[in-house]
Amino acid sequence: MASDRAKEVAERQKAEAKALKEAKKNSTNPSDWGTVRQVRETVKMTVQMDPSSKWWMIAAFVVPIALGALIGLIIMHRTYLAYATIMGVLVGFSLFLWSLIILSKRAMYKKYDGQPGASQVALGELNKKTWTITSQIAGTKQSDTVHRAVGPAGIVLVGDGDAGRVKALLATERKRHEQISYDVPVHTISVGNGDGQVPLRKAAAAIKKMPGKVSKAQIGQLDARIKALDNIRGKVPVPRGPMPNMRGARKAMRGR
């Protein structure tokens, strides 16, 4: 009797493990994918957005291998040829991953530049351990939007859309946040290609360069006041913008 129950439990666990494996295999969530699939999907996405990137990635991988083999042939020694080729493969793979990171970012910015909510792409580059991102806290009927990042630099309000409308929208939001920020600085950035705006590809770097003078204690105290402000405001009826994911490429590069 006990043996039959043990067999049933084992079969059930085996079936559950198989179902979980199958679910992850067919999942569209990048967190469920293995490293190989994450890199593969990132490459596919990058090439779709920028077909020329394929040749740069191929060159990054092939050129070091060819150079390694050439050095081995010049030395004319089998041991050196094998060693140089293996080193070429390792260097080529590392350069491929490095180029994938750069090219995927460039293609992503190129695709979403000028679209409503595009600055979310830049905010996605910030470290989630130190920054809290809230998308689309304000907007207009013309799809201009304002997003908020809270972190070491304080409160950063990031707007995208028409330069004139976004400037007015950011000014309004800055006044609202200054009323509850107290000693925490409030910064504004207008993302776009108009006068006085920061290009999408440079927005993340601009935020990272801001001086980090705000302590974790200040951020913790600020959190409750921001929630109260958002509750008063209510839900903003603005269209959802793009939130692309490059997690596969980042995971592949981790530790390299």
ROGUPA-256201 format. One line per 10 residues: number of its first residue (from 0); their letters; for each residue z, x, y of N, C-alpha, C. Coordinates in nm, 2 decimals. Atoms other than C-alpha are relative to their C-alpha. Example, Ala and Ser with C-alpha at 12.3 -4.5 7.8 and 13.67 -1.06 7.14 Angstrom:
REM residues 2
0 = as = 0.00,0.09,-0.12,0.78,1.23,-0.45,0.00,0.09,0.12 ~ 0.00,-0.09,-0.11,0.71,1.37,-0.11,0.08,-0.08,0.11
REM end
This chain:
REM residues 256
0 = masdrakeva = 0.00,0.08,-0.12,0.00,0.00,0.00,0.00,0.09,0.13 ~ -0.01,-0.10,-0.11,0.10,0.28,0.24,-0.13,0.08,0.01 ~ 0.12,-0.08,0.00,-0.21,0.47,0.14,-0.12,-0.08,0.07 ~ 0.10,0.09,-0.06,-0.43,0.17,0.23,0.01,-0.01,0.15 ~ -0.02,0.01,-0.15,-0.27,0.13,0.57,-0.04,0.13,0.07 ~ 0.03,-0.13,-0.06,-0.31,0.50,0.64,-0.15,0.01,0.01 ~ 0.14,0.00,-0.01,-0.68,0.47,0.56,-0.06,-0.09,0.11 ~ 0.04,0.09,-0.11,-0.72,0.17,0.79,0.02,0.06,0.13 ~ -0.03,-0.06,-0.13,-0.55,0.35,1.07,-0.10,0.12,0.03 ~ 0.10,-0.11,-0.02,-0.77,0.66,1.02,-0.14,-0.05,0.03
10 = erqkaeakal = 0.14,0.06,-0.03,-1.09,0.45,1.01,0.00,-0.06,0.14 ~ 0.00,0.06,-0.13,-0.98,0.26,1.32,-0.01,0.11,0.11 ~ 0.00,-0.11,-0.10,-0.91,0.59,1.51,-0.14,0.06,0.00 ~ 0.13,-0.06,0.01,-1.24,0.73,1.39,-0.10,-0.09,0.07 ~ 0.09,0.09,-0.07,-1.42,0.42,1.51,0.02,0.00,0.15 ~ -0.03,-0.01,-0.15,-1.24,0.43,1.85,-0.06,0.12,0.06 ~ 0.05,-0.12,-0.05,-1.33,0.79,1.89,-0.15,0.00,0.01 ~ 0.14,0.01,0.00,-1.69,0.72,1.81,-0.05,-0.08,0.11 ~ 0.03,0.09,-0.11,-1.70,0.43,2.05,0.01,0.07,0.14 ~ -0.03,-0.07,-0.13,-1.55,0.65,2.33,-0.11,0.10,0.03
20 = keakknstnp = 0.10,-0.10,-0.01,-1.80,0.92,2.26,-0.13,-0.06,0.05 ~ 0.13,0.06,-0.03,-2.09,0.68,2.28,0.00,-0.06,0.14 ~ -0.02,0.05,-0.14,-1.95,0.52,2.60,-0.03,0.11,0.10 ~ 0.01,-0.11,-0.10,-1.93,0.86,2.77,-0.15,0.05,0.00 ~ 0.14,-0.04,0.01,-2.28,0.94,2.64,-0.09,-0.08,0.09 ~ 0.09,0.10,-0.08,-2.43,0.63,2.81,0.06,-0.03,0.14 ~ -0.06,0.03,-0.13,-2.20,0.64,3.11,-0.08,0.05,0.12 ~ 0.06,-0.04,-0.12,-2.34,0.66,3.46,0.10,0.07,0.10 ~ -0.10,-0.07,-0.09,-2.02,0.81,3.60,0.00,0.15,-0.03 ~ 0.00,-0.15,0.02,-2.05,1.19,3.65,0.12,0.06,-0.06
30 = sdwgtvrqvr = -0.13,-0.06,0.05,-1.68,1.24,3.56,0.00,-0.01,-0.15 ~ 0.01,0.01,0.15,-1.77,1.13,3.20,-0.10,0.09,-0.06 ~ 0.10,-0.09,0.06,-2.05,1.38,3.16,0.05,0.14,-0.03 ~ -0.03,-0.14,0.03,-2.03,1.72,3.01,-0.07,0.09,0.11 ~ 0.05,-0.09,-0.10,-2.12,2.03,3.22,-0.15,0.01,-0.01 ~ 0.14,-0.01,0.02,-2.47,2.06,3.07,-0.07,-0.12,0.06 ~ 0.07,0.12,-0.06,-2.56,1.70,3.16,0.02,-0.01,0.15 ~ -0.03,0.00,-0.15,-2.40,1.73,3.51,-0.10,0.09,0.07 ~ 0.10,-0.09,-0.06,-2.62,2.03,3.58,-0.14,-0.05,-0.01 ~ 0.14,0.05,0.02,-2.93,1.87,3.43,-0.03,-0.12,0.10
40 = etvkmtvqmd = 0.02,0.11,-0.09,-2.88,1.55,3.64,-0.01,0.05,0.14 ~ 0.01,-0.06,-0.13,-2.82,1.76,3.95,-0.14,0.06,0.03 ~ 0.13,-0.06,-0.01,-3.14,1.95,3.89,-0.11,-0.11,0.02 ~ 0.10,0.11,0.00,-3.34,1.63,3.83,0.01,-0.07,0.14 ~ -0.01,0.07,-0.13,-3.20,1.47,4.15,-0.06,0.09,0.11 ~ 0.04,-0.09,-0.11,-3.27,1.78,4.36,-0.16,0.01,0.00 ~ 0.14,-0.01,0.01,-3.63,1.81,4.23,-0.07,-0.13,0.05 ~ 0.05,0.13,-0.05,-3.69,1.44,4.30,-0.01,-0.01,0.15 ~ -0.01,0.00,-0.15,-3.58,1.48,4.66,-0.08,0.11,0.07 ~ 0.08,-0.12,-0.06,-3.75,1.82,4.72,-0.07,0.07,-0.12
50 = psskwwmiaa = 0.07,-0.06,0.11,-4.02,1.91,4.46,-0.01,0.15,0.01 ~ 0.01,-0.14,-0.01,-4.05,2.26,4.60,0.12,0.08,-0.05 ~ -0.12,-0.07,0.04,-3.70,2.34,4.50,-0.01,0.05,-0.15 ~ 0.02,-0.04,0.15,-3.81,2.36,4.13,-0.04,0.15,-0.01 ~ 0.05,-0.14,0.01,-4.00,2.69,4.20,0.11,0.10,0.04 ~ -0.11,-0.09,-0.04,-3.70,2.84,4.38,0.10,0.02,-0.11 ~ -0.10,-0.01,0.11,-3.47,2.77,4.09,-0.06,0.08,-0.12 ~ 0.06,-0.07,0.10,-3.72,2.90,3.84,-0.01,0.15,0.03 ~ 0.01,-0.14,-0.04,-3.77,3.22,4.04,0.14,0.07,0.00 ~ -0.14,-0.06,0.00,-3.39,3.27,4.08,0.04,0.03,-0.15
60 = fvvpialgal = -0.04,-0.03,0.13,-3.36,3.26,3.70,-0.09,0.11,-0.07 ~ 0.10,-0.09,0.07,-3.68,3.45,3.59,0.00,0.14,0.06 ~ 0.02,-0.13,-0.06,-3.70,3.73,3.84,0.11,0.11,-0.05 ~ -0.09,-0.10,0.05,-3.37,3.90,3.74,-0.02,0.05,-0.14 ~ 0.03,-0.03,0.14,-3.47,3.88,3.37,-0.12,0.10,0.00 ~ 0.12,-0.08,0.00,-3.81,4.03,3.45,0.04,0.14,0.05 ~ -0.04,-0.13,-0.06,-3.65,4.31,3.66,0.08,0.08,-0.11 ~ -0.08,-0.06,0.10,-3.40,4.38,3.38,-0.09,0.06,-0.11 ~ 0.09,-0.05,0.10,-3.67,4.41,3.12,-0.09,0.11,0.05 ~ 0.08,-0.11,-0.06,-3.88,4.63,3.35,0.07,0.13,0.01
70 = igliimhrty = -0.09,-0.12,0.00,-3.59,4.87,3.40,0.01,0.06,-0.14 ~ -0.01,-0.04,0.14,-3.55,4.88,3.02,-0.12,0.07,-0.04 ~ 0.13,-0.06,0.04,-3.92,4.96,2.97,-0.02,0.13,0.07 ~ 0.01,-0.13,-0.07,-3.91,5.23,3.24,0.08,0.11,-0.07 ~ -0.09,-0.10,0.06,-3.62,5.40,3.07,-0.05,0.03,-0.14 ~ 0.06,-0.02,0.13,-3.80,5.36,2.74,0.11,0.03,-0.11 ~ -0.10,-0.02,0.10,-3.49,5.32,2.53,0.04,-0.15,-0.05 ~ -0.03,0.13,0.05,-3.42,5.02,2.30,0.13,-0.06,0.04 ~ -0.14,0.05,-0.04,-3.05,5.00,2.38,0.00,-0.04,0.14 ~ 0.00,0.03,-0.14,-3.11,5.01,2.75,-0.08,-0.12,0.03
80 = layatimgvl = 0.09,0.12,-0.02,-3.39,4.75,2.72,0.08,-0.13,-0.03 ~ -0.08,0.11,0.04,-3.16,4.51,2.54,0.11,-0.03,0.10 ~ -0.11,0.02,-0.09,-2.87,4.57,2.77,-0.05,-0.05,0.14 ~ 0.05,0.04,-0.13,-3.08,4.54,3.09,-0.05,-0.15,-0.01 ~ 0.05,0.13,0.01,-3.24,4.22,2.96,0.11,-0.10,0.00 ~ -0.12,0.09,0.01,-2.90,4.06,2.87,0.06,-0.01,0.14 ~ -0.06,0.01,-0.14,-2.77,4.15,3.22,-0.09,-0.08,0.09 ~ 0.10,0.08,-0.08,-3.09,4.00,3.37,0.02,-0.15,-0.02 ~ -0.02,0.15,0.03,-3.02,3.67,3.19,0.13,-0.05,0.06 ~ -0.12,0.04,-0.06,-2.66,3.66,3.31,-0.01,-0.01,0.15
90 = vgfslflwsl = 0.02,0.00,-0.15,-2.75,3.75,3.67,-0.10,-0.12,0.03 ~ 0.09,0.11,-0.03,-3.04,3.50,3.65,0.06,-0.13,-0.01 ~ -0.07,0.13,0.01,-2.82,3.22,3.53,0.09,-0.03,0.12 ~ -0.09,0.01,-0.12,-2.57,3.29,3.81,-0.07,-0.04,0.12 ~ 0.08,0.02,-0.12,-2.84,3.30,4.07,-0.06,-0.14,0.00 ~ 0.06,0.14,0.02,-2.99,2.97,3.93,0.11,-0.10,0.05 ~ -0.11,0.10,-0.04,-2.65,2.79,3.97,0.02,0.01,0.15 ~ -0.03,-0.02,-0.15,-2.60,2.94,4.32,-0.12,-0.07,0.08 ~ 0.11,0.06,-0.07,-2.95,2.83,4.43,0.00,-0.15,-0.02 ~ -0.01,0.14,0.02,-2.89,2.49,4.28,0.09,-0.07,0.10
100 = iilskramyk = -0.09,0.05,-0.10,-2.59,2.44,4.50,-0.06,-0.01,0.14 ~ 0.06,-0.01,-0.13,-2.78,2.54,4.81,-0.11,-0.10,0.01 ~ 0.12,0.09,-0.01,-3.10,2.35,4.73,0.04,-0.15,-0.01 ~ -0.04,0.14,0.02,-2.92,2.03,4.62,0.06,-0.05,0.13 ~ -0.06,0.04,-0.13,-2.72,2.02,4.95,-0.12,-0.02,0.10 ~ 0.11,0.02,-0.10,-3.04,2.08,5.15,-0.08,-0.12,-0.02 ~ 0.08,0.12,0.04,-3.23,1.81,4.96,0.08,-0.12,0.04 ~ -0.08,0.12,-0.03,-2.94,1.57,5.00,0.00,-0.03,0.15 ~ 0.00,0.02,-0.14,-2.92,1.62,5.37,-0.13,-0.05,0.05 ~ 0.13,0.04,-0.04,-3.29,1.59,5.41,-0.03,-0.15,-0.04
110 = kydgqpgasq = 0.03,0.14,0.05,-3.30,1.26,5.21,0.08,-0.10,0.09 ~ -0.09,0.10,-0.07,-3.01,1.09,5.40,0.00,0.01,0.15 ~ -0.01,-0.02,-0.15,-3.06,1.23,5.75,-0.07,-0.12,0.07 ~ 0.05,0.11,-0.08,-3.10,0.94,5.99,0.03,-0.14,-0.06 ~ -0.03,0.13,0.06,-2.99,0.67,5.75,0.14,-0.05,0.04 ~ -0.13,0.05,-0.04,-2.70,0.44,5.83,0.11,0.05,-0.10 ~ -0.11,-0.05,0.08,-2.37,0.59,5.71,-0.03,0.14,-0.06 ~ 0.03,-0.13,0.06,-2.53,0.93,5.65,0.11,0.10,0.01 ~ -0.11,-0.10,-0.02,-2.23,1.12,5.78,0.10,0.00,-0.11 ~ -0.08,0.00,0.11,-2.05,1.02,5.47,-0.04,0.12,-0.10
120 = valgelnkkt = 0.04,-0.11,0.08,-2.26,1.29,5.30,0.07,0.13,0.04 ~ -0.07,-0.12,-0.05,-2.10,1.56,5.52,0.15,-0.01,-0.03 ~ -0.14,0.02,0.02,-1.75,1.41,5.48,0.03,0.03,-0.15 ~ -0.02,-0.03,0.14,-1.80,1.44,5.10,0.01,0.15,-0.03 ~ -0.01,-0.14,0.02,-1.81,1.82,5.15,0.14,0.05,0.02 ~ -0.13,-0.05,-0.04,-1.45,1.83,5.27,0.09,0.00,-0.13 ~ -0.10,-0.01,0.11,-1.16,1.92,5.03,0.08,-0.12,-0.01 ~ -0.08,0.12,0.01,-1.01,1.60,4.90,0.15,0.02,-0.01 ~ -0.14,-0.03,0.01,-0.68,1.77,4.85,0.07,0.01,0.13 ~ -0.06,-0.02,-0.14,-0.63,1.83,5.22,-0.05,-0.10,0.10
130 = wtitsqiagt = 0.06,0.10,-0.09,-0.85,1.56,5.37,0.00,-0.14,-0.06 ~ 0.01,0.14,0.05,-0.82,1.18,5.34,-0.12,-0.07,0.08 ~ 0.11,0.06,-0.06,-1.15,1.01,5.41,0.00,-0.15,-0.01 ~ 0.01,0.15,0.00,-1.19,0.64,5.51,-0.14,-0.03,0.06 ~ 0.13,0.02,-0.05,-1.55,0.53,5.54,-0.01,-0.13,0.08 ~ 0.04,0.11,-0.08,-1.69,0.29,5.80,0.12,-0.09,0.05 ~ -0.11,0.07,-0.06,-1.38,0.19,5.99,-0.05,-0.09,0.12 ~ 0.06,0.08,-0.11,-1.60,0.05,6.27,-0.15,0.01,0.00 ~ 0.14,-0.01,0.00,-1.96,-0.03,6.33,-0.06,-0.11,0.09 ~ 0.07,0.10,-0.08,-2.22,-0.23,6.52,-0.10,-0.07,-0.08
140 = kqsdtvhrav = 0.11,0.08,0.07,-2.49,-0.48,6.42,-0.12,0.08,-0.02 ~ 0.12,-0.09,0.02,-2.74,-0.20,6.46,0.02,0.11,-0.10 ~ -0.03,-0.10,0.11,-2.58,-0.01,6.17,0.05,0.13,0.05 ~ -0.07,-0.12,-0.04,-2.41,0.25,6.38,0.14,-0.01,-0.06 ~ -0.13,0.00,0.07,-2.09,0.35,6.20,0.09,0.11,0.04 ~ -0.10,-0.10,-0.03,-1.77,0.54,6.25,0.09,0.02,-0.13 ~ -0.08,-0.03,0.12,-1.58,0.71,5.96,0.12,0.09,0.05 ~ -0.12,-0.08,-0.04,-1.24,0.88,5.97,0.04,0.10,-0.11 ~ -0.05,-0.10,0.09,-1.11,1.20,5.82,0.14,0.05,0.06 ~ -0.13,-0.04,-0.05,-0.74,1.29,5.84,0.04,0.12,-0.08
150 = gpagivlvgd = -0.04,-0.12,0.07,-0.63,1.64,5.76,0.06,0.10,0.09 ~ -0.06,-0.11,-0.07,-0.52,1.98,5.89,-0.03,0.00,0.15 ~ 0.04,0.00,-0.14,-0.71,1.94,6.22,0.05,-0.13,0.07 ~ -0.05,0.13,-0.06,-0.56,1.59,6.28,-0.09,-0.11,-0.04 ~ 0.09,0.11,0.03,-0.77,1.28,6.30,-0.14,0.03,0.06 ~ 0.14,-0.03,-0.04,-1.15,1.34,6.31,-0.08,-0.13,-0.02 ~ 0.09,0.12,0.01,-1.37,1.03,6.39,-0.14,0.05,0.00 ~ 0.14,-0.04,0.01,-1.72,1.08,6.28,-0.09,-0.12,0.01 ~ 0.10,0.11,-0.02,-2.00,0.85,6.40,-0.14,0.04,-0.03 ~ 0.14,-0.02,0.02,-2.36,0.82,6.31,-0.08,-0.12,0.05
160 = gdagrvkall = 0.09,0.11,-0.05,-2.65,0.62,6.46,-0.06,0.04,0.13 ~ 0.06,-0.03,-0.14,-2.80,0.59,6.81,0.11,0.07,0.08 ~ -0.09,-0.09,-0.07,-2.65,0.86,7.03,0.08,-0.08,0.11 ~ -0.07,0.07,-0.11,-2.56,0.62,7.32,0.10,-0.10,-0.06 ~ -0.09,0.10,0.05,-2.41,0.34,7.11,0.12,0.07,-0.08 ~ -0.10,-0.07,0.07,-2.22,0.59,6.89,0.11,0.06,0.09 ~ -0.09,-0.06,-0.10,-2.07,0.76,7.20,0.10,-0.10,0.05 ~ -0.09,0.11,-0.04,-1.93,0.43,7.32,0.10,-0.04,-0.11 ~ -0.08,0.04,0.12,-1.81,0.34,6.97,0.11,0.10,-0.03 ~ -0.10,-0.11,0.02,-1.63,0.67,6.93,0.11,0.00,0.10
170 = aterkrheqi = -0.09,0.01,-0.11,-1.47,0.64,7.27,0.10,-0.11,-0.02 ~ -0.09,0.12,0.02,-1.32,0.30,7.18,0.09,0.04,-0.12 ~ -0.08,-0.04,0.12,-1.20,0.43,6.84,0.10,0.11,0.03 ~ -0.09,-0.11,-0.04,-1.05,0.74,7.00,0.12,-0.06,0.07 ~ -0.11,0.06,-0.08,-0.84,0.53,7.24,0.10,-0.07,-0.10 ~ -0.09,0.08,0.10,-0.71,0.31,6.95,0.08,0.10,-0.08 ~ -0.07,-0.09,0.08,-0.62,0.61,6.74,0.10,0.09,0.08 ~ -0.09,-0.07,-0.09,-0.46,0.80,7.03,0.13,-0.08,0.02 ~ -0.12,0.08,-0.02,-0.22,0.51,7.07,0.10,0.01,-0.12 ~ -0.09,-0.01,0.12,-0.07,0.57,6.72,0.01,0.14,-0.05
180 = sydvpvhtis = 0.00,-0.13,0.06,-0.14,0.94,6.67,0.12,0.09,0.06 ~ -0.11,-0.08,-0.06,0.14,1.07,6.91,-0.04,0.14,0.02 ~ 0.03,-0.14,-0.02,0.13,1.45,6.88,-0.11,0.05,-0.08 ~ 0.11,-0.04,0.08,-0.16,1.46,6.64,-0.13,-0.01,0.07 ~ 0.12,0.00,-0.08,-0.49,1.55,6.80,-0.11,-0.09,-0.07 ~ 0.11,0.09,0.05,-0.79,1.31,6.77,-0.13,0.06,0.05 ~ 0.13,-0.06,-0.03,-1.14,1.46,6.76,-0.11,-0.10,-0.03 ~ 0.12,0.09,0.03,-1.48,1.29,6.76,-0.12,0.09,-0.02 ~ 0.13,-0.06,0.02,-1.81,1.40,6.63,-0.11,-0.10,-0.02 ~ 0.11,0.09,0.01,-2.14,1.22,6.67,-0.11,0.07,-0.08
190 = vgngdgqvpl = 0.10,-0.06,0.09,-2.38,1.30,6.39,-0.14,-0.06,0.01 ~ 0.13,0.05,-0.02,-2.75,1.27,6.44,-0.09,0.11,0.06 ~ 0.09,-0.09,-0.06,-3.05,1.43,6.60,-0.03,-0.03,0.15 ~ 0.01,0.03,-0.14,-3.00,1.29,6.95,0.07,0.10,0.09 ~ -0.06,-0.09,-0.10,-2.87,1.46,7.27,0.15,-0.01,-0.02 ~ -0.14,-0.01,0.02,-2.51,1.58,7.22,0.05,-0.03,-0.14 ~ -0.04,0.03,0.14,-2.51,1.50,6.85,-0.01,0.13,-0.09 ~ 0.00,-0.11,0.10,-2.44,1.74,6.56,-0.09,-0.04,-0.12 ~ 0.09,0.03,0.12,-2.71,1.76,6.29,0.08,-0.02,-0.13 ~ -0.08,0.03,0.12,-2.60,1.62,5.96,0.03,0.12,-0.09
200 = rkaaaaikkm = -0.03,-0.12,0.08,-2.63,1.95,5.78,0.11,0.09,0.05 ~ -0.10,-0.08,-0.07,-2.39,2.11,6.03,0.14,-0.07,0.02 ~ -0.12,0.08,-0.03,-2.13,1.83,6.05,0.12,0.05,-0.08 ~ -0.11,-0.04,0.08,-1.91,1.95,5.76,0.06,0.13,0.05 ~ -0.04,-0.13,-0.05,-1.90,2.31,5.89,0.08,-0.02,0.14 ~ -0.06,0.02,-0.13,-1.81,2.18,6.24,0.15,-0.05,-0.02 ~ -0.13,0.05,0.02,-1.51,1.99,6.10,0.09,0.11,-0.06 ~ -0.08,-0.10,0.06,-1.39,2.28,5.89,0.04,0.11,0.10 ~ -0.03,-0.10,-0.10,-1.40,2.51,6.19,0.11,-0.05,0.10 ~ -0.10,0.05,-0.09,-1.15,2.29,6.38,0.14,0.06,-0.04
210 = pgkvskaqig = -0.12,-0.06,0.03,-0.81,2.45,6.41,0.10,-0.09,-0.08 ~ -0.09,0.08,0.08,-0.56,2.33,6.14,0.14,0.02,0.05 ~ -0.14,-0.01,-0.06,-0.24,2.28,6.34,0.09,-0.11,-0.05 ~ -0.08,0.11,0.04,-0.12,1.96,6.18,0.07,0.02,-0.14 ~ -0.07,-0.02,0.12,0.15,1.98,5.91,-0.01,-0.12,-0.09 ~ 0.00,0.11,0.10,0.18,1.77,5.59,0.10,-0.11,0.04 ~ -0.10,0.10,-0.04,0.49,1.60,5.73,-0.06,-0.09,0.11 ~ 0.06,0.08,-0.10,0.30,1.49,6.04,-0.11,-0.09,-0.05 ~ 0.10,0.08,0.06,0.01,1.36,5.83,0.07,-0.12,-0.08 ~ -0.07,0.10,0.07,0.26,1.17,5.61,0.05,-0.11,0.09
220 = qldarikald = -0.05,0.10,-0.09,0.42,1.00,5.91,-0.12,-0.08,0.07 ~ 0.12,0.06,-0.06,0.07,0.93,6.05,-0.06,-0.11,-0.09 ~ 0.06,0.09,0.10,-0.04,0.75,5.73,0.04,-0.14,0.02 ~ -0.05,0.14,-0.01,0.18,0.44,5.78,-0.06,-0.06,0.13 ~ 0.05,0.06,-0.12,0.07,0.40,6.14,-0.15,-0.03,0.00 ~ 0.14,0.02,0.01,-0.30,0.43,6.05,-0.03,-0.12,-0.09 ~ 0.01,0.12,0.09,-0.26,0.17,5.77,0.03,-0.13,0.09 ~ -0.03,0.12,-0.09,-0.10,-0.07,6.03,-0.12,-0.03,0.09 ~ 0.12,0.02,-0.08,-0.40,-0.01,6.26,-0.11,-0.06,-0.07 ~ 0.11,0.05,0.08,-0.65,-0.08,5.99,0.03,-0.15,-0.04
230 = nirgkvpvpr = -0.03,0.14,0.03,-0.46,-0.40,5.89,-0.03,-0.09,0.11 ~ 0.02,0.08,-0.12,-0.48,-0.53,6.24,-0.15,-0.02,0.03 ~ 0.15,0.00,-0.02,-0.85,-0.44,6.26,-0.07,-0.10,-0.09 ~ 0.06,0.08,0.10,-0.94,-0.62,5.94,-0.12,0.08,-0.06 ~ 0.11,-0.06,0.07,-1.25,-0.55,5.73,-0.12,0.00,0.10 ~ 0.11,-0.01,-0.09,-1.55,-0.42,5.92,-0.13,-0.04,-0.07 ~ 0.12,0.04,0.06,-1.87,-0.60,5.84,-0.12,0.08,0.03 ~ 0.12,-0.10,-0.02,-2.11,-0.30,5.83,-0.05,0.03,-0.14 ~ 0.06,-0.03,0.13,-2.35,-0.21,5.56,0.05,0.13,-0.06 ~ -0.05,-0.12,0.07,-2.24,0.04,5.30,-0.10,0.11,0.00
240 = gpmpnmrgar = 0.09,-0.11,-0.01,-2.39,0.38,5.35,-0.01,0.08,-0.13 ~ 0.02,-0.08,0.13,-2.50,0.65,5.10,0.13,0.09,-0.03 ~ -0.10,-0.09,0.05,-2.24,0.84,4.90,-0.04,0.07,-0.12 ~ 0.06,-0.08,0.11,-2.43,1.09,4.69,0.11,0.08,-0.07 ~ -0.10,-0.07,0.08,-2.25,1.29,4.42,-0.07,0.13,-0.05 ~ 0.04,-0.13,0.05,-2.30,1.66,4.35,0.10,0.07,-0.08 ~ -0.11,-0.05,0.08,-2.00,1.70,4.13,-0.05,0.09,-0.11 ~ 0.05,-0.08,0.12,-2.21,1.84,3.84,-0.02,0.15,0.04 ~ 0.03,-0.14,-0.04,-2.33,2.14,4.04,0.12,0.07,0.04 ~ -0.12,-0.07,-0.04,-1.99,2.21,4.19,0.08,0.04,-0.13
250 = kamrgr = -0.07,-0.03,0.12,-1.83,2.20,3.84,-0.06,0.12,-0.07 ~ 0.07,-0.11,0.07,-2.09,2.43,3.70,0.03,0.13,0.07 ~ -0.03,-0.12,-0.07,-2.02,2.68,3.97,0.14,0.05,0.00 ~ -0.15,-0.03,0.00,-1.64,2.66,3.94,0.03,0.12,-0.08 ~ -0.05,-0.12,0.07,-1.50,3.00,3.85,-0.10,0.10,-0.02 ~ 0.11,-0.10,0.02,-1.83,3.18,3.87,0.00,0.09,0.13
REM end
